[in-house]
C-alpha cells in the first residue's frame, strides 16, 4: 500500500468521524432546545390570567359554572312562569265575574 493512499484513507476517516460527531452534537442541541420553553411560552405562562381578562376570554371552568347557574336560573324562571300563569288564570276568572256584576248593574 502506498503512503499517499494511507494518508487519504486516514483523512477521509477523520472527516467522516467529525461529520458524525457534528451531526450528533446538532441533534443533541435540537433535543435540548425542544425541551426548553420558548420566550413566548414563558410569557404566556406568566401572564395567562391577565391576558384572559384583558381579551374577555372565558375558561372552561367558568363555562361549566355558567352552564350550571344558567340551568338553575332557567328552572327558577320556569317555576315563576307557571306560578304567574296560575295567577293569571285566577285573575281572569275574577275579571269575568266582575264583568258579569257590572253587566248586571248596567242592566238595572
C-alpha positions in Angstrom: 0.0 0.0 0.0 1.3 3.4 -1.0 1.9 6.0 1.8 -0.2 8.6 0.0 -3.2 6.2 -0.2 -2.8 5.6 3.6 -3.0 9.3 4.4 -6.0 9.8 2.1 -7.8 7.0 4.0 -6.9 8.5 7.4 -8.1 12.0 6.3 -11.3 10.6 4.9 -11.9 8.6 8.1 -11.2 11.7 10.3 -13.6 13.7 8.2 -16.3 11.0 8.4 -15.9 10.8 12.1 -16.0 14.6 12.6 -19.1 14.7 10.4 -20.8 12.0 12.6 -19.8 14.0 15.8 -21.1 17.3 14.4 -24.4 15.6 13.4 -24.7 14.0 16.9 -23.9 17.4 18.6 -26.5 19.1 16.4 -29.2 16.5 17.2 -28.4 16.8 21.0 -28.7 20.6 20.7 -32.1 20.4 18.9 -33.3 18.0 21.7 -32.3 20.4 24.4 -34.0 23.3 22.6 -37.1 21.3 22.2 -37.2 20.6 26.0 -36.7 24.3 26.9 -39.8 26.5 26.7 -39.7 29.4 24.3 -39.9 33.0 25.3 -43.5 33.2 24.1 -44.4 30.1 26.2 -42.8 31.7 29.3 -44.6 35.0 28.6 -48.0 33.2 28.4 -47.3 31.1 31.5 -46.6 34.3 33.5 -49.4 36.4 32.1 -52.1 34.0 31.2 -54.8 35.2 33.7 -54.2 38.8 32.8 -54.5 38.0 29.0 -57.7 36.1 29.6 -59.3 39.1 31.4 -57.9 41.7 29.0 -59.2 39.8 25.9 -62.5 38.9 27.6 -61.9 35.2 27.2 -63.6 32.6 29.3 -62.1 29.5 30.8 -63.7 26.0 30.7 -64.4 26.2 34.4 -66.3 29.4 34.1 -68.3 28.0 31.2 -69.2 24.9 33.2 -70.2 27.1 36.2 -72.2 29.4 33.9 -74.0 26.4 32.4 -74.9 25.1 35.9 -76.0 28.6 37.0 -78.0 29.1 33.8 -79.8 25.8 34.3 -80.7 26.9 37.8 -81.9 30.3 36.6 -84.0 28.8 33.8 -85.7 26.3 36.2 -86.4 29.2 38.6 -87.8 31.3 35.7 -89.9 28.3 34.6 -91.3 28.0 38.1 -92.1 31.7 38.1 -93.8 31.5 34.7 -96.0 28.6 35.8 -96.9 30.5 39.0 -97.8 33.6 37.0 -99.9 31.6 34.6 -101.8 30.2 37.5 -102.3 33.7 38.9 -103.4 35.0 35.5 -106.0 32.2 35.3 -107.3 33.2 38.8 -107.4 36.9 37.8 -109.2 36.1 34.5 -111.9 34.3 36.4 -112.2 37.1 38.9 -112.4 39.6 36.0 -115.1 37.7 34.2 -117.2 37.6 37.4 -116.6 41.4 37.8 -117.7 41.9 34.2 -120.9 39.9 34.9 -121.6 42.0 38.0 -121.0 45.3 36.1 -123.3 44.0 33.4 -126.0 43.3 36.0 -125.6 46.9 37.4 -125.9 48.4 33.9 -129.0 46.3 33.2 -130.8 47.8 36.2 
